[in-house]
Amino acid sequence: MSLVDLSPRQLALVSMLVSVSATVCYYFVLRHAGKAKHAPLMWTLPAFFLLAIAAPVLVPDDLRNTSRLLAALFTLMLVFKMWDMWVSAKRGDLPGLQPFLAYLPNLFLIVWRKQGAERQPAMWRNVRNLLVAMFNLAGSYFAITLLHRLDWSGQPFLLAHVLIASCLLWGVVGALDLLVAVTRLVGAYCNSANDKPYLARTPAEFWRRYNRIVGQFLHENVFKLADGRRHPVRATMLAFFISGLFHEYLLWLAIGRSPGLQMTFFLLQGTAVAATLRVRPRGANSI
């Protein structure tokens, strides 16, 4: 049987297997490249990185199913881990083989150095968080369905856009929180995905609260590497540029083209965040 005989779901699994294999090879090269006699192995690292990024292309571009997008999301998390391991290796903090194998499948722990940094909630809180996340996800679905059935003719476009976008955000927050709760209930460590982003009062505070898992990766492996303490605006814009690149990658794989809307959105958000970095509203809910 050849690849052309496989279904999109089977090809997505093959794509994920390729990404995992590339990540494991990347790890072993990092472990051995520190020795002088194996130093030339460092030149192979970009090849494994690019192999993982290209793997979802194996899945056919079909808007009727989400196999390619799911494969791309899975691969993107592994690419983040490869990037993080490179930073960890430069700092002399590369995990051993057993911790690496436990860290690899945990898609809600990207920054290895932050493992254990956040206290995990009790079991009953995880169950409660799971139920709340399920309610939010279901509420978002029904709200979006209702909004799509309404007649918006004669109404301002911005009104419909804001309502639908808000419900989509509600659903994304619910989905991330649900996956985190499930991950914790099976005994794996992970950081909280969100910290009540709807309470944010500035763009900078929103992005500190929303999708904290990817946000932590960008802070530790982009913002800090760009000397964000001394050059916060430059480092912030670079972090949002990197985020825009990865979102353009996901959009290209999802619909077969990338018109630049994702990059425009994230650069605008980066500008707003850079302008409000030092604005810290007072109150119990501020972070």
C-alpha positions in Angstrom: 0.0 0.0 0.0 1.3 3.4 -1.0 0.6 6.8 0.5 -1.9 7.6 -2.2 -4.0 4.7 -1.0 -4.4 6.1 2.5 -7.3 8.2 3.8 -6.8 11.8 5.1 -6.9 10.6 8.7 -4.3 7.9 8.0 -2.1 10.4 6.3 -2.5 12.7 9.2 -1.2 9.9 11.5 1.7 9.4 9.2 2.4 13.1 9.2 2.4 13.1 13.0 4.7 10.1 13.1 7.2 11.9 10.8 7.0 15.0 13.1 7.6 12.9 16.2 10.5 11.0 14.6 12.1 14.3 13.5 11.8 15.7 17.0 13.3 12.6 18.6 16.3 12.7 16.1 16.7 16.4 16.8 16.9 15.7 20.6 19.6 13.0 20.2 21.6 15.3 17.9 21.4 18.0 20.6 22.6 15.5 23.3 25.6 14.4 21.3 26.6 17.5 19.4 28.1 19.0 22.6 31.0 16.6 22.3 33.8 17.9 20.1 33.9 14.8 17.9 30.2 15.1 17.2 30.1 18.9 16.7 29.4 18.6 12.9 26.1 17.0 13.8 24.8 20.5 14.7 24.5 21.2 11.0 21.8 18.5 10.7 19.4 20.3 13.2 17.8 22.6 10.6 17.0 19.5 8.4 15.0 17.9 11.2 13.3 21.2 12.0 12.2 21.6 8.4 11.2 18.0 8.1 8.8 18.4 11.0 7.3 21.6 9.6 6.8 20.1 6.1 5.2 16.8 7.4 1.6 18.0 7.3 1.9 18.6 3.6 1.5 14.8 3.3 -2.2 15.3 4.2 -4.4 16.4 1.2 -5.7 19.9 1.2 -9.4 19.3 1.7 -11.6 21.9 3.4 -14.3 19.2 4.1 -12.2 17.7 6.9 -9.8 19.0 9.5 -7.2 16.3 9.3 -4.5 18.5 7.8 -5.2 21.3 10.3 -5.0 19.0 13.3 -1.7 17.5 11.9 -0.4 21.0 11.6 -1.4 22.0 15.1 0.3 18.8 16.5 3.4 19.5 14.4 3.5 23.1 15.5 3.6 22.1 19.2 6.6 19.8 18.4 8.3 22.6 16.5 8.0 24.8 19.6 9.5 22.0 21.7 12.4 21.6 19.3 13.0 25.4 19.6 12.8 25.2 23.4 15.2 22.3 23.6 17.7 24.2 21.5 17.5 27.1 24.1 17.7 24.6 27.0 20.8 23.0 25.5 22.5 26.3 25.2 21.8 26.9 28.9 23.0 23.4 29.8 19.5 22.3 30.9 18.6 19.7 28.3 16.4 17.0 29.8 17.5 13.4 30.2 16.0 10.7 28.0 13.3 9.6 30.3 12.1 13.1 31.2 12.2 14.0 27.5 10.0 11.0 26.6 7.5 12.2 29.2 7.7 15.8 28.1 7.4 15.1 24.4 3.7 14.1 24.2 2.5 16.7 26.7 1.3 19.4 24.4 0.4 21.7 27.3 4.0 22.0 28.6 6.2 23.6 25.9 8.9 25.3 28.0 10.9 22.5 29.6 12.5 24.8 32.2 9.1 25.8 33.5 8.0 22.3 34.5 6.8 22.4 38.1 6.7 26.2 38.2 2.9 26.3 38.5 1.1 24.5 41.4 -1.4 21.9 40.1 -5.0 22.2 41.4 -6.6 19.5 43.5 -8.6 16.7 41.7 -12.0 18.3 42.6 -10.9 21.6 41.1 -9.9 19.8 37.9 -13.3 18.2 37.7 -15.0 21.6 38.3 -12.7 23.2 35.6 -13.7 20.4 33.2 -17.4 21.0 33.7 -17.0 24.7 33.4 -15.0 24.3 30.2 -17.6 21.9 28.7 -20.3 24.5 29.5 -18.3 27.3 27.9 -17.6 25.2 24.8 -21.3 24.2 24.4 -22.4 27.8 25.1 -20.1 29.1 22.4 -21.3 26.6 19.9 -25.0 27.4 20.4 -24.3 31.1 20.4 -22.4 31.0 17.1 -25.2 28.8 15.6 -27.8 31.3 16.6 -25.8 34.3 15.3 -25.4 32.6 11.9 -29.1 32.0 11.7 -30.0 35.7 12.3 -30.6 38.1 9.5 -27.9 40.7 9.6 -28.9 42.6 6.5 -29.1 46.3 7.3 -27.0 45.9 10.4 -23.5 47.2 10.8 -20.9 44.7 9.7 -18.8 45.5 12.8 -21.6 44.5 15.1 -22.0 41.0 13.6 -18.2 40.6 13.5 -17.6 41.6 17.1 -20.4 39.3 18.3 -19.2 36.3 16.3 -15.5 36.9 17.1 -16.4 37.1 20.8 -18.3 33.8 20.7 -15.3 32.2 18.9 -13.0 33.4 21.6 -15.3 32.0 24.2 -15.1 28.7 22.4 -11.4 28.7 22.1 -10.9 29.5 25.7 -13.4 26.7 26.6 -11.6 24.2 24.4 -8.1 25.0 25.8 -9.4 24.8 29.4 -11.1 21.5 28.7 -7.9 20.0 27.2 -5.9 21.2 30.2 -8.4 19.7 32.7 -8.3 16.4 30.9 -4.5 16.4 30.8 -4.3 17.0 34.5 -6.9 14.4 35.3 -4.8 11.7 33.6 -1.9 12.7 35.8 0.3 14.8 33.5 1.7 18.2 34.5 0.7 21.3 32.5 0.3 25.0 33.0 -3.1 26.7 32.9 -4.1 27.7 29.4 -6.0 30.9 30.4 -6.4 33.2 33.4 -9.8 34.8 32.8 -8.8 36.8 29.7 -12.3 38.5 29.7 -11.2 40.5 32.8 -8.3 42.1 30.9 -8.3 45.9 30.8 -5.4 46.5 28.4 -4.1 44.6 25.3 -0.9 43.6 27.2 -2.9 42.2 30.1 -5.2 40.3 27.7 -2.2 38.5 26.1 -0.7 37.8 29.5 -4.0 36.0 30.4 -4.9 34.3 27.1 -3.3 31.1 25.8 -0.6 31.3 28.5 1.0 28.1 27.2 2.1 29.6 23.9 2.6 32.9 25.6 5.1 31.4 27.9 7.0 29.9 25.0 7.2 33.3 23.2 8.2 35.1 26.4 10.9 32.6 27.4 12.3 31.8 23.9 11.7 35.0 21.9 11.1 37.9 24.2 14.0 37.1 26.6 16.4 36.1 23.8 15.7 39.4 22.1 16.8 41.2 25.4 13.2 42.2 26.2 14.2 43.7 29.6 16.3 46.4 27.9 14.4 46.6 24.6 10.8 45.6 25.5 9.1 47.2 22.4 11.5 45.5 19.9 11.2 42.1 21.7 7.4 42.4 21.9 7.1 43.1 18.2 9.5 40.2 17.4 7.4 37.8 19.5 4.2 38.9 17.7 5.9 38.6 14.3 6.9 35.0 15.2 3.4 34.3 16.3 2.1 35.8 13.0 4.4 33.5 11.0 3.1 30.4 12.7 -0.5 31.5 12.3 0.1 32.1 8.6 1.6 28.6 8.4 -1.6 27.1 10.0 -3.9 29.2 7.7 -1.9 28.1 4.6 -2.2 24.4 5.5 -5.9 24.8 6.4 -7.1 26.6 3.3 -4.2 26.3 0.9 -3.3 30.0 0.8 -2.1 32.7 3.2 -3.3 36.2 2.3 -1.3 37.9 5.2 -4.3 38.6 7.4 -2.9 36.7 10.3 0.4 38.6 10.2 -1.4 41.9 9.9 -3.6 41.0 12.9 -0.7 40.0 15.1 1.5 42.9 14.2 -1.4 45.2 15.1 -1.9 43.4 18.4 1.9 43.6 19.0 1.7 47.4 18.5 -1.1 47.6 21.0 0.7 45.4 23.5 3.9 47.3 23.2 2.0 50.6 23.8 0.5 49.2 27.0 3.3 47.0 28.4 3.9 49.3 31.4 0.2 50.0 32.1 -0.8 47.9 35.1 -4.4 48.6 36.2 -4.9 48.3 39.9 -7.3 45.8 41.3 -7.6 42.2 42.5 -8.0 40.8 39.0 -4.9 42.5 37.5 -1.8 40.5 36.7 
